[in-house]
Amino acid sequence: MNTKIQRISNEIAKTKVKIQEQQARLRDLERQKTEIENLEIVNAVRAMNISFAELAELLRQTKPSSLAALATSGQVGSMSENNNDEEDI
């Protein structure tokens, strides 16, 4: 095989391995971020010191108005999609 073709083929293989490693790293970082966000939510709810039934009712009451507010503000999607300006870890 032509040495240039072989060299490029080797570089392609190395690049594919690096991409797979980076994709795994990205998935892990996204998982960590979600875990921390969830913990913040749980801590905020616990700080409210309300019962599960009261929390469920509060969420039912605020859901329609929150969705309307998001729709009019143009903020749609997950928090991670709306916070693209955060620094990388």
DOMARVEX-484090 format. One record per residue: x, y, z of N, C-alpha, C in turn. Coordinates in Angstrom, 2 decimals, always signed. Layout:
# residues N
<pt><n_east>X</n_east><n_north>Y</n_north><n_up>Z</n_up><ca_east>X</ca_east><ca_north>Y</ca_north><ca_up>Z</ca_up><c_east>X</c_east><c_north>Y</c_north><c_up>Z</c_up></pt>
...
***
This chain:
# residues 89
<pt><n_east>+0.84</n_east><n_north>-1.17</n_north><n_up>+0.00</n_up><ca_east>+0.00</ca_east><ca_north>+0.00</ca_north><ca_up>+0.00</ca_up><c_east>+0.89</c_east><c_north>+1.24</c_north><c_up>+0.00</c_up></pt>
<pt><n_east>+0.44</n_east><n_north>+2.26</n_north><n_up>-0.64</n_up><ca_east>+1.13</ca_east><ca_north>+3.52</ca_north><ca_up>-0.70</ca_up><c_east>+1.39</c_east><c_north>+4.02</c_north><c_up>+0.73</c_up></pt>
<pt><n_east>+2.59</n_east><n_north>+4.50</n_north><n_up>+0.99</n_up><ca_east>+2.93</ca_east><ca_north>+4.95</ca_north><ca_up>+2.35</ca_up><c_east>+2.09</c_east><c_north>+6.14</c_north><c_up>+2.79</c_up></pt>
<pt><n_east>+1.74</n_east><n_north>+7.01</n_north><n_up>+1.88</n_up><ca_east>+0.89</ca_east><ca_north>+8.15</ca_north><ca_up>+2.24</ca_up><c_east>-0.49</c_east><c_north>+7.67</c_north><c_up>+2.65</c_up></pt>
<pt><n_east>-1.03</n_east><n_north>+6.72</n_north><n_up>+1.91</n_up><ca_east>-2.35</ca_east><ca_north>+6.17</ca_north><ca_up>+2.24</ca_up><c_east>-2.30</c_east><c_north>+5.47</c_north><c_up>+3.60</c_up></pt>
<pt><n_east>-1.23</n_east><n_north>+4.71</n_north><n_up>+3.83</n_up><ca_east>-1.08</ca_east><ca_north>+4.01</ca_north><ca_up>+5.11</ca_up><c_east>-0.98</c_east><c_north>+5.01</c_north><c_up>+6.27</c_up></pt>
<pt><n_east>-0.20</n_east><n_north>+6.07</n_north><n_up>+6.07</n_up><ca_east>-0.04</ca_east><ca_north>+7.08</ca_north><ca_up>+7.11</ca_up><c_east>-1.37</c_east><c_north>+7.76</c_north><c_up>+7.41</c_up></pt>
<pt><n_east>-2.11</n_east><n_north>+8.10</n_north><n_up>+6.39</n_up><ca_east>-3.42</ca_east><ca_north>+8.75</ca_north><ca_up>+6.57</ca_up><c_east>-4.40</c_east><c_north>+7.77</c_north><c_up>+7.22</c_up></pt>
<pt><n_east>-4.37</n_east><n_north>+6.51</n_north><n_up>+6.82</n_up><ca_east>-5.25</ca_east><ca_north>+5.50</ca_north><ca_up>+7.43</ca_up><c_east>-4.94</c_east><c_north>+5.35</c_north><c_up>+8.92</c_up></pt>
<pt><n_east>-3.66</n_east><n_north>+5.36</n_north><n_up>+9.27</n_up><ca_east>-3.28</ca_east><ca_north>+5.28</ca_north><ca_up>+10.67</ca_up><c_east>-3.76</c_east><c_north>+6.50</c_north><c_up>+11.45</c_up></pt>
<pt><n_east>-3.63</n_east><n_north>+7.67</n_north><n_up>+10.84</n_up><ca_east>-4.09</ca_east><ca_north>+8.91</ca_north><ca_up>+11.48</ca_up><c_east>-5.61</c_east><c_north>+8.89</c_north><c_up>+11.67</c_up></pt>
<pt><n_east>-6.33</n_east><n_north>+8.37</n_north><n_up>+10.69</n_up><ca_east>-7.79</ca_east><ca_north>+8.24</ca_north><ca_up>+10.80</ca_up><c_east>-8.15</c_east><c_north>+7.33</c_north><c_up>+11.97</c_up></pt>
<pt><n_east>-7.48</n_east><n_north>+6.22</n_north><n_up>+12.08</n_up><ca_east>-7.75</ca_east><ca_north>+5.28</ca_north><ca_up>+13.17</ca_up><c_east>-7.48</c_east><c_north>+5.94</c_north><c_up>+14.53</c_up></pt>
<pt><n_east>-6.37</n_east><n_north>+6.64</n_north><n_up>+14.65</n_up><ca_east>-6.04</ca_east><ca_north>+7.32</ca_north><ca_up>+15.90</ca_up><c_east>-7.08</c_east><c_north>+8.38</c_north><c_up>+16.23</c_up></pt>
<pt><n_east>-7.51</n_east><n_north>+9.12</n_north><n_up>+15.23</n_up><ca_east>-8.51</ca_east><ca_north>+10.17</ca_north><ca_up>+15.43</ca_up><c_east>-9.84</c_east><c_north>+9.59</c_north><c_up>+15.88</c_up></pt>
<pt><n_east>-10.22</n_east><n_north>+8.46</n_north><n_up>+15.30</n_up><ca_east>-11.47</ca_east><ca_north>+7.80</ca_north><ca_up>+15.71</ca_up><c_east>-11.42</c_east><c_north>+7.38</c_north><c_up>+17.17</c_up></pt>
<pt><n_east>-10.27</n_east><n_north>+6.87</n_north><n_up>+17.60</n_up><ca_east>-10.11</ca_east><ca_north>+6.47</ca_north><ca_up>+19.00</ca_up><c_east>-10.22</c_east><c_north>+7.70</c_north><c_up>+19.91</c_up></pt>
<pt><n_east>-9.58</n_east><n_north>+8.79</n_north><n_up>+19.52</n_up><ca_east>-9.63</ca_east><ca_north>+10.02</ca_north><ca_up>+20.31</ca_up><c_east>-11.07</c_east><c_north>+10.54</c_north><c_up>+20.40</c_up></pt>
<pt><n_east>-11.80</n_east><n_north>+10.48</n_north><n_up>+19.30</n_up><ca_east>-13.18</ca_east><ca_north>+10.93</ca_north><ca_up>+19.28</ca_up><c_east>-14.02</c_east><c_north>+10.11</c_north><c_up>+20.25</c_up></pt>
<pt><n_east>-13.84</n_east><n_north>+8.80</n_north><n_up>+20.22</n_up><ca_east>-14.59</ca_east><ca_north>+7.92</ca_north><ca_up>+21.13</ca_up><c_east>-14.27</c_east><c_north>+8.25</c_north><c_up>+22.59</c_up></pt>
<pt><n_east>-13.00</n_east><n_north>+8.51</n_north><n_up>+22.87</n_up><ca_east>-12.60</ca_east><ca_north>+8.85</ca_north><ca_up>+24.24</ca_up><c_east>-13.23</c_east><c_north>+10.18</c_north><c_up>+24.67</c_up></pt>
<pt><n_east>-13.23</n_east><n_north>+11.15</n_north><n_up>+23.77</n_up><ca_east>-13.81</ca_east><ca_north>+12.45</ca_north><ca_up>+24.09</ca_up><c_east>-15.34</c_east><c_north>+12.37</c_north><c_up>+24.25</c_up></pt>
<pt><n_east>-15.99</n_east><n_north>+11.54</n_north><n_up>+23.45</n_up><ca_east>-17.42</ca_east><ca_north>+11.36</ca_north><ca_up>+23.59</ca_up><c_east>-17.76</c_east><c_north>+10.73</c_north><c_up>+24.93</c_up></pt>
<pt><n_east>-16.94</n_east><n_north>+9.78</n_north><n_up>+25.37</n_up><ca_east>-17.15</ca_east><ca_north>+9.16</ca_north><ca_up>+26.68</ca_up><c_east>-16.93</c_east><c_north>+10.20</c_north><c_up>+27.78</c_up></pt>
<pt><n_east>-15.92</n_east><n_north>+11.03</n_north><n_up>+27.64</n_up><ca_east>-15.66</ca_east><ca_north>+12.10</ca_north><ca_up>+28.61</ca_up><c_east>-16.82</c_east><c_north>+13.07</c_north><c_up>+28.65</c_up></pt>
<pt><n_east>-17.35</n_east><n_north>+13.44</n_north><n_up>+27.50</n_up><ca_east>-18.49</ca_east><ca_north>+14.35</ca_north><ca_up>+27.42</ca_up><c_east>-19.71</c_east><c_north>+13.77</c_north><c_up>+28.12</c_up></pt>
<pt><n_east>-19.99</n_east><n_north>+12.49</n_north><n_up>+27.86</n_up><ca_east>-21.13</ca_east><ca_north>+11.84</ca_north><ca_up>+28.53</ca_up><c_east>-20.96</c_east><c_north>+11.86</c_north><c_up>+30.04</c_up></pt>
<pt><n_east>-19.75</n_east><n_north>+11.60</n_north><n_up>+30.50</n_up><ca_east>-19.49</ca_east><ca_north>+11.59</ca_north><ca_up>+31.94</ca_up><c_east>-19.66</c_east><c_north>+12.99</c_north><c_up>+32.53</c_up></pt>
<pt><n_east>-19.17</n_east><n_north>+14.01</n_north><n_up>+31.85</n_up><ca_east>-19.32</ca_east><ca_north>+15.38</ca_north><ca_up>+32.34</ca_up><c_east>-20.80</c_east><c_north>+15.79</c_north><c_up>+32.37</c_up></pt>
<pt><n_east>-21.54</n_east><n_north>+15.42</n_north><n_up>+31.34</n_up><ca_east>-22.97</ca_east><ca_north>+15.73</ca_north><ca_up>+31.31</ca_up><c_east>-23.70</c_east><c_north>+15.02</c_north><c_up>+32.45</c_up></pt>
<pt><n_east>-23.31</n_east><n_north>+13.78</n_north><n_up>+32.73</n_up><ca_east>-23.91</ca_east><ca_north>+13.03</ca_north><ca_up>+33.84</ca_up><c_east>-23.61</c_east><c_north>+13.72</c_north><c_up>+35.16</c_up></pt>
<pt><n_east>-22.35</n_east><n_north>+14.16</n_north><n_up>+35.34</n_up><ca_east>-21.97</ca_east><ca_north>+14.85</ca_north><ca_up>+36.57</ca_up><c_east>-22.76</c_east><c_north>+16.14</c_north><c_up>+36.74</c_up></pt>
<pt><n_east>-22.91</n_east><n_north>+16.88</n_north><n_up>+35.65</n_up><ca_east>-23.64</ca_east><ca_north>+18.14</ca_north><ca_up>+35.71</ca_up><c_east>-25.09</c_east><c_north>+17.90</c_north><c_up>+36.10</c_up></pt>
<pt><n_east>-25.72</n_east><n_north>+16.91</n_north><n_up>+35.48</n_up><ca_east>-27.11</ca_east><ca_north>+16.58</ca_north><ca_up>+35.79</ca_up><c_east>-27.25</c_east><c_north>+16.17</c_north><c_up>+37.24</c_up></pt>
<pt><n_east>-26.31</n_east><n_north>+15.39</n_north><n_up>+37.73</n_up><ca_east>-26.33</ca_east><ca_north>+14.95</ca_north><ca_up>+39.12</ca_up><c_east>-26.27</c_east><c_north>+16.15</c_north><c_up>+40.08</c_up></pt>
<pt><n_east>-25.40</n_east><n_north>+17.11</n_north><n_up>+39.79</n_up><ca_east>-25.27</ca_east><ca_north>+18.29</ca_north><ca_up>+40.64</ca_up><c_east>-26.52</c_east><c_north>+19.15</c_north><c_up>+40.55</c_up></pt>
<pt><n_east>-27.07</n_east><n_north>+19.32</n_north><n_up>+39.34</n_up><ca_east>-28.31</ca_east><ca_north>+20.08</ca_north><ca_up>+39.19</ca_up><c_east>-29.44</c_east><c_north>+19.43</c_north><c_up>+39.98</c_up></pt>
<pt><n_east>-29.55</n_east><n_north>+18.11</n_north><n_up>+39.89</n_up><ca_east>-30.59</ca_east><ca_north>+17.40</ca_north><ca_up>+40.63</ca_up><c_east>-30.41</c_east><c_north>+17.57</c_north><c_up>+42.14</c_up></pt>
<pt><n_east>-29.18</n_east><n_north>+17.52</n_north><n_up>+42.61</n_up><ca_east>-28.91</ca_east><ca_north>+17.70</ca_north><ca_up>+44.03</ca_up><c_east>-29.31</c_east><c_north>+19.11</c_north><c_up>+44.48</c_up></pt>
<pt><n_east>-29.04</n_east><n_north>+20.11</n_north><n_up>+43.65</n_up><ca_east>-29.45</ca_east><ca_north>+21.47</ca_north><ca_up>+43.98</ca_up><c_east>-30.96</c_east><c_north>+21.58</c_north><c_up>+44.08</c_up></pt>
<pt><n_east>-31.67</n_east><n_north>+20.92</n_north><n_up>+43.18</n_up><ca_east>-33.14</ca_east><ca_north>+20.94</ca_north><ca_up>+43.21</ca_up><c_east>-33.64</c_east><c_north>+20.27</c_north><c_up>+44.49</c_up></pt>
<pt><n_east>-33.09</n_east><n_north>+19.12</n_north><n_up>+44.81</n_up><ca_east>-33.50</ca_east><ca_north>+18.40</ca_north><ca_up>+46.01</ca_up><c_east>-33.24</c_east><c_north>+19.25</c_north><c_up>+47.25</c_up></pt>
<pt><n_east>-32.08</n_east><n_north>+19.88</n_north><n_up>+47.33</n_up><ca_east>-31.76</ca_east><ca_north>+20.72</ca_north><ca_up>+48.48</ca_up><c_east>-32.69</c_east><c_north>+21.92</c_north><c_up>+48.58</c_up></pt>
<pt><n_east>-33.03</n_east><n_north>+22.52</n_north><n_up>+47.45</n_up><ca_east>-33.96</ca_east><ca_north>+23.66</ca_north><ca_up>+47.46</ca_up><c_east>-35.34</c_east><c_north>+23.24</c_north><c_up>+47.95</c_up></pt>
<pt><n_east>-35.79</n_east><n_north>+22.08</n_north><n_up>+47.50</n_up><ca_east>-37.10</ca_east><ca_north>+21.58</ca_north><ca_up>+47.92</ca_up><c_east>-37.08</c_east><c_north>+21.25</c_north><c_up>+49.41</c_up></pt>
<pt><n_east>-36.02</n_east><n_north>+20.63</n_north><n_up>+49.87</n_up><ca_east>-35.91</ca_east><ca_north>+20.30</ca_north><ca_up>+51.30</ca_up><c_east>-35.88</c_east><c_north>+21.56</c_north><c_up>+52.16</c_up></pt>
<pt><n_east>-35.24</n_east><n_north>+22.60</n_north><n_up>+51.66</n_up><ca_east>-35.15</ca_east><ca_north>+23.85</ca_north><ca_up>+52.40</ca_up><c_east>-36.53</c_east><c_north>+24.51</c_north><c_up>+52.55</c_up></pt>
<pt><n_east>-37.44</n_east><n_north>+24.19</n_north><n_up>+51.65</n_up><ca_east>-38.79</ca_east><ca_north>+24.74</ca_north><ca_up>+51.72</ca_up><c_east>-39.57</c_east><c_north>+24.15</c_north><c_up>+52.89</c_up></pt>
<pt><n_east>-39.15</n_east><n_north>+22.98</n_north><n_up>+53.36</n_up><ca_east>-39.74</ca_east><ca_north>+22.33</ca_north><ca_up>+54.52</ca_up><c_east>-41.27</c_east><c_north>+22.16</c_north><c_up>+54.36</c_up></pt>
<pt><n_east>-41.68</n_east><n_north>+21.58</n_north><n_up>+53.23</n_up><ca_east>-43.08</ca_east><ca_north>+21.31</ca_north><ca_up>+53.00</ca_up><c_east>-43.28</c_east><c_north>+19.82</c_north><c_up>+52.75</c_up></pt>
<pt><n_east>-44.50</n_east><n_north>+19.37</n_north><n_up>+52.90</n_up><ca_east>-44.79</ca_east><ca_north>+17.95</ca_north><ca_up>+52.71</ca_up><c_east>-44.79</c_east><c_north>+17.61</c_north><c_up>+51.22</c_up></pt>
<pt><n_east>-44.75</n_east><n_north>+16.32</n_north><n_up>+50.95</n_up><ca_east>-44.78</ca_east><ca_north>+15.87</ca_north><ca_up>+49.56</ca_up><c_east>-46.07</c_east><c_north>+16.31</c_north><c_up>+48.88</c_up></pt>
<pt><n_east>-47.18</n_east><n_north>+16.21</n_north><n_up>+49.59</n_up><ca_east>-48.48</ca_east><ca_north>+16.62</ca_north><ca_up>+49.03</ca_up><c_east>-48.49</c_east><c_north>+18.11</c_north><c_up>+48.71</c_up></pt>
<pt><n_east>-47.92</n_east><n_north>+18.92</n_north><n_up>+49.61</n_up><ca_east>-47.86</ca_east><ca_north>+20.36</ca_north><ca_up>+49.37</ca_up><c_east>-46.96</c_east><c_north>+20.68</c_north><c_up>+48.18</c_up></pt>
<pt><n_east>-45.86</n_east><n_north>+19.96</n_north><n_up>+48.06</n_up><ca_east>-44.95</ca_east><ca_north>+20.17</ca_north><ca_up>+46.93</ca_up><c_east>-45.64</c_east><c_north>+19.82</c_north><c_up>+45.62</c_up></pt>
<pt><n_east>-46.34</n_east><n_north>+18.69</n_north><n_up>+45.61</n_up><ca_east>-47.05</ca_east><ca_north>+18.27</ca_north><ca_up>+44.40</ca_up><c_east>-48.08</c_east><c_north>+19.32</c_north><c_up>+44.00</c_up></pt>
<pt><n_east>-48.81</n_east><n_north>+19.85</n_north><n_up>+44.96</n_up><ca_east>-49.81</ca_east><ca_north>+20.88</ca_north><ca_up>+44.67</ca_up><c_east>-49.15</c_east><c_north>+22.16</c_north><c_up>+44.16</c_up></pt>
<pt><n_east>-48.05</n_east><n_north>+22.54</n_north><n_up>+44.77</n_up><ca_east>-47.31</ca_east><ca_north>+23.72</ca_north><ca_up>+44.33</ca_up><c_east>-46.86</c_east><c_north>+23.57</c_north><c_up>+42.89</c_up></pt>
<pt><n_east>-46.34</n_east><n_north>+22.42</n_north><n_up>+42.55</n_up><ca_east>-45.89</ca_east><ca_north>+22.18</ca_north><ca_up>+41.18</ca_up><c_east>-47.05</c_east><c_north>+22.19</c_north><c_up>+40.20</c_up></pt>
<pt><n_east>-48.17</n_east><n_north>+21.63</n_north><n_up>+40.60</n_up><ca_east>-49.36</ca_east><ca_north>+21.65</ca_north><ca_up>+39.72</ca_up><c_east>-49.83</c_east><c_north>+23.08</c_north><c_up>+39.48</c_up></pt>
<pt><n_east>-49.78</n_east><n_north>+23.89</n_north><n_up>+40.51</n_up><ca_east>-50.25</ca_east><ca_north>+25.27</ca_north><ca_up>+40.39</ca_up><c_east>-49.30</c_east><c_north>+26.12</c_north><c_up>+39.54</c_up></pt>
<pt><n_east>-48.02</n_east><n_north>+25.89</n_north><n_up>+39.65</n_up><ca_east>-47.05</ca_east><ca_north>+26.74</ca_north><ca_up>+38.96</ca_up><c_east>-46.73</c_east><c_north>+26.27</c_north><c_up>+37.55</c_up></pt>
<pt><n_east>-47.02</n_east><n_north>+25.05</n_north><n_up>+37.22</n_up><ca_east>-46.63</ca_east><ca_north>+24.52</ca_north><ca_up>+35.92</ca_up><c_east>-47.23</c_east><c_north>+25.30</c_north><c_up>+34.75</c_up></pt>
<pt><n_east>-48.53</n_east><n_north>+25.54</n_north><n_up>+34.68</n_up><ca_east>-49.07</ca_east><ca_north>+26.26</ca_north><ca_up>+33.52</ca_up><c_east>-48.50</c_east><c_north>+27.67</c_north><c_up>+33.38</c_up></pt>
<pt><n_east>-48.38</n_east><n_north>+28.40</n_north><n_up>+34.47</n_up><ca_east>-47.86</ca_east><ca_north>+29.76</ca_north><ca_up>+34.37</ca_up><c_east>-46.38</c_east><c_north>+29.76</c_north><c_up>+34.01</c_up></pt>
<pt><n_east>-45.63</n_east><n_north>+28.80</n_north><n_up>+34.51</n_up><ca_east>-44.21</ca_east><ca_north>+28.73</ca_north><ca_up>+34.19</ca_up><c_east>-43.99</c_east><c_north>+28.43</c_north><c_up>+32.72</c_up></pt>
<pt><n_east>-44.78</n_east><n_north>+27.53</n_north><n_up>+32.17</n_up><ca_east>-44.65</ca_east><ca_north>+27.22</ca_north><ca_up>+30.75</ca_up><c_east>-45.02</c_east><c_north>+28.41</c_north><c_up>+29.89</c_up></pt>
<pt><n_east>-46.04</n_east><n_north>+29.14</n_north><n_up>+30.28</n_up><ca_east>-46.43</ca_east><ca_north>+30.33</ca_north><ca_up>+29.52</ca_up><c_east>-45.32</c_east><c_north>+31.38</c_north><c_up>+29.58</c_up></pt>
<pt><n_east>-44.73</n_east><n_north>+31.55</n_north><n_up>+30.75</n_up><ca_east>-43.64</ca_east><ca_north>+32.53</ca_north><ca_up>+30.89</ca_up><c_east>-42.44</c_east><c_north>+32.14</c_north><c_up>+30.04</c_up></pt>
<pt><n_east>-42.12</n_east><n_north>+30.85</n_north><n_up>+30.02</n_up><ca_east>-40.99</ca_east><ca_north>+30.41</ca_north><ca_up>+29.20</ca_up><c_east>-41.28</c_east><c_north>+30.60</c_north><c_up>+27.71</c_up></pt>
<pt><n_east>-42.51</n_east><n_north>+30.34</n_north><n_up>+27.32</n_up><ca_east>-42.86</ca_east><ca_north>+30.48</ca_north><ca_up>+25.91</ca_up><c_east>-42.76</c_east><c_north>+31.93</c_north><c_up>+25.46</c_up></pt>
<pt><n_east>-43.19</n_east><n_north>+32.86</n_north><n_up>+26.30</n_up><ca_east>-43.14</ca_east><ca_north>+34.27</ca_north><ca_up>+25.92</ca_up><c_east>-41.74</c_east><c_north>+34.85</c_north><c_up>+26.02</c_up></pt>
<pt><n_east>-40.89</n_east><n_north>+34.26</n_north><n_up>+26.87</n_up><ca_east>-39.53</ca_east><ca_north>+34.77</ca_north><ca_up>+27.01</ca_up><c_east>-38.59</c_east><c_north>+34.20</c_north><c_up>+25.95</c_up></pt>
<pt><n_east>-39.06</n_east><n_north>+33.17</n_north><n_up>+25.24</n_up><ca_east>-38.21</ca_east><ca_north>+32.56</ca_north><ca_up>+24.22</ca_up><c_east>-37.29</c_east><c_north>+31.50</c_north><c_up>+24.77</c_up></pt>
<pt><n_east>-37.39</n_east><n_north>+31.20</n_north><n_up>+26.05</n_up><ca_east>-36.55</ca_east><ca_north>+30.18</ca_north><ca_up>+26.66</ca_up><c_east>-37.25</c_east><c_north>+28.84</c_north><c_up>+26.55</c_up></pt>
<pt><n_east>-36.75</n_east><n_north>+28.02</n_north><n_up>+25.65</n_up><ca_east>-37.28</ca_east><ca_north>+26.67</ca_north><ca_up>+25.51</ca_up><c_east>-36.13</c_east><c_north>+25.70</c_north><c_up>+25.55</c_up></pt>
<pt><n_east>-36.39</n_east><n_north>+24.46</n_north><n_up>+25.93</n_up><ca_east>-35.34</ca_east><ca_north>+23.46</ca_north><ca_up>+26.03</ca_up><c_east>-34.89</c_east><c_north>+23.34</c_north><c_up>+27.46</c_up></pt>
<pt><n_east>-33.85</n_east><n_north>+22.51</n_north><n_up>+27.65</n_up><ca_east>-33.36</ca_east><ca_north>+22.25</ca_north><ca_up>+28.99</ca_up><c_east>-32.49</c_east><c_north>+23.40</c_north><c_up>+29.47</c_up></pt>
<pt><n_east>-32.21</n_east><n_north>+23.39</n_north><n_up>+30.77</n_up><ca_east>-31.35</ca_east><ca_north>+24.42</ca_north><ca_up>+31.34</ca_up><c_east>-29.98</c_east><c_north>+24.40</c_north><c_up>+30.69</c_up></pt>
<pt><n_east>-29.47</n_east><n_north>+23.22</n_north><n_up>+30.39</n_up><ca_east>-28.13</ca_east><ca_north>+23.14</ca_north><ca_up>+29.81</ca_up><c_east>-28.08</c_east><c_north>+23.78</c_north><c_up>+28.43</c_up></pt>
<pt><n_east>-29.18</n_east><n_north>+23.72</n_north><n_up>+27.69</n_up><ca_east>-29.22</ca_east><ca_north>+24.36</ca_north><ca_up>+26.39</ca_up><c_east>-29.27</c_east><c_north>+25.88</c_north><c_up>+26.52</c_up></pt>
<pt><n_east>-29.86</n_east><n_north>+26.37</n_north><n_up>+27.59</n_up><ca_east>-29.99</ca_east><ca_north>+27.81</ca_north><ca_up>+27.77</ca_up><c_east>-28.80</c_east><c_north>+28.42</c_north><c_up>+28.50</c_up></pt>
<pt><n_east>-27.88</n_east><n_north>+27.63</n_north><n_up>+28.98</n_up><ca_east>-26.73</ca_east><ca_north>+28.14</ca_north><ca_up>+29.71</ca_up><c_east>-25.44</c_east><c_north>+27.82</c_north><c_up>+28.97</c_up></pt>
<pt><n_east>-25.38</n_east><n_north>+28.16</n_north><n_up>+27.71</n_up><ca_east>-24.20</ca_east><ca_north>+27.85</ca_north><ca_up>+26.91</ca_up><c_east>-23.01</c_east><c_north>+28.71</c_north><c_up>+27.24</c_up></pt>
<pt><n_east>-23.22</n_east><n_north>+29.80</n_north><n_up>+28.00</n_up><ca_east>-22.12</ca_east><ca_north>+30.68</ca_north><ca_up>+28.30</ca_up><c_east>-21.36</c_east><c_north>+30.30</c_north><c_up>+29.55</c_up></pt>
<pt><n_east>-21.71</n_east><n_north>+29.17</n_north><n_up>+30.19</n_up><ca_east>-21.00</ca_east><ca_north>+28.72</ca_north><ca_up>+31.37</ca_up><c_east>-19.61</c_east><c_north>+28.25</c_north><c_up>+30.98</c_up></pt>
<pt><n_east>-18.68</n_east><n_north>+28.41</n_north><n_up>+31.90</n_up><ca_east>-17.32</ca_east><ca_north>+27.98</ca_north><ca_up>+31.63</ca_up><c_east>-17.23</c_east><c_north>+26.46</c_north><c_up>+31.63</c_up></pt>
<pt><n_east>-16.32</n_east><n_north>+25.93</n_north><n_up>+30.82</n_up><ca_east>-16.06</ca_east><ca_north>+24.49</ca_north><ca_up>+30.80</ca_up><c_east>-15.29</c_east><c_north>+24.10</c_north><c_up>+32.03</c_up></pt>
<pt><n_east>-15.48</n_east><n_north>+22.84</n_north><n_up>+32.44</n_up><ca_east>-14.76</ca_east><ca_north>+22.33</ca_north><ca_up>+33.62</ca_up><c_east>-13.39</c_east><c_north>+21.86</c_north><c_up>+33.21</c_up></pt>
***
